[in-house]
């Protein structure tokens, strides 16, 4: 299978008056053609910064980025070539669409910029794409404000597909939609992938959405990947305490009341991250080793990679009563030591 | 005020909200909230959830007309003027909004904002109010409350800001708390913290809680009863587990089925979406409001609007052909 996206030790660091802000701190991922890599994490973990690097809105400070076989070694990739390789679908379709252009013109614009086809050929292509995303030809004469949120998101997707990219970066692309419409758009993403062999980097804070659509899932915390692997392995084996906390915090209708395991506090500042494992300040399993030594991603079998010293123990304790583990005296001590 | 334990704290009867005479936004909404009870008001955007909440608080814009009755501890709030309402808002009922950053004043410290509410409603010296404000910040589990008192909202995280908004809401010991999407802007781990806080505060003060949300998981976790709204009307009501385990209205069933579940790459299943979208108030259909999107719609659904009918004890649905099991 061809790899459409490969990053190696990608970093985005910003100088701030308070010190270096490590928004993205050494991310190595790849996405194959026809595959969906889901990226989850709380706000401020660097998901969106990584997405913006990949589509070229921001520049990485370090690391390698390869898109469709074309490598960026610091000088950037030609923006026309890049636009044909990767496109982005944003969260808020009303903000992402020009309110003064008709839907037809919005979808046609990438073709015009890239000087593809004659006017008539372009119109024909626009109608084809519109049909693919479930828009009727009368929609093409409308303006974004005349459409519902779900239809507007279809327009964003149509525009992203105009140049036939091999990778779509979807940054919270269904988060602003109501659940009945969200299901329509998720189904559309799946249909398009099957039909066009598209690859997705699907970013969301909603784990249920990511689990549904992804082949593989990467979990990010403070600019780093703490767990990555096949979607079902990440979801059901819950090797990293952060993954486990994220899943347990979902108010699922299958989970009984008052059974939610709470994670204390907020994500620490990326300007001054904790020493060792950056998750230890919120981790119920934290020990002395976690403050001293940063865990690297390591293989846990079945394609699963986890950055935690105690992944074996955590996997074994899943589903077991955790009251004796959580909030042990040592864990509290390590969490409080900064 | 003497109240029998069974009397509801809040009782909304036949509430209607319209724009002028022509455009009804909310129609025939009935529900009650008892002390110590959490009622989840759910539905998609444009269903009238927030309008209903704002009408209870008396915060609707002036060009909207309200009909029916909203009774809080026996007083009909609809007949009250703004001056009389001010006595109820804050003191007897309070509201938590979705976005804490816009609900808080960016140029005042969070402490000053809690003090402001206290002194507006209760005769209190500044020193007393400050002391009470710090207690309130501690009550909503803000660490180092005495120090955070002097912080501006932008210095706090989203979860901490929402705790401040909650502290302001409970400052004058209201009996009814209305929370409009209180955790939608928050991360899932912080959402769990805030939901637990709301439950604890409710238990401590025997509050009635009206929780507005689009998230059925949140409702399941927190609420005792659920009221489902669609296109400005209540379509289903009942105990939360009964309704979510065995929905009787096709819209409730559709919402549950549309939620992402499982893994496509493993099971290969499509999500069951509800085709179309919620109609705007100006284009609501004849007959049943849900009929154009309903896969069970028959001829009678297109002709007549169904009444809200009681199915069994404590459950009601607005549908001619309810789905699910008959218990």
Interface residues (C-beta under 8 A of the other chain):
Chain A: X36 X42 X43 X148 X149 X150 X151 X178 X179 X180 X181 X182 X183 X184 X186 X187 X190 X205 X206 X207 X208 X209 X211 X212 X213 X214 X215 X231 X232 X235 X245 X246 X248 X249 X250 X251 X252 X253 X255 X257 X260 X262 X263 X264 X266
Chain B: X44 X45 X157 X158 X159 X160 X187 X188 X189 X190 X191 X192 X193 X195 X196 X214 X215 X216 X217 X218 X220 X221 X222 X244 X254 X255 X256 X258 X259 X260 X261 X262 X263 X264 X265 X266 X270 X271 X272 X273 X274 X275 X277 X278
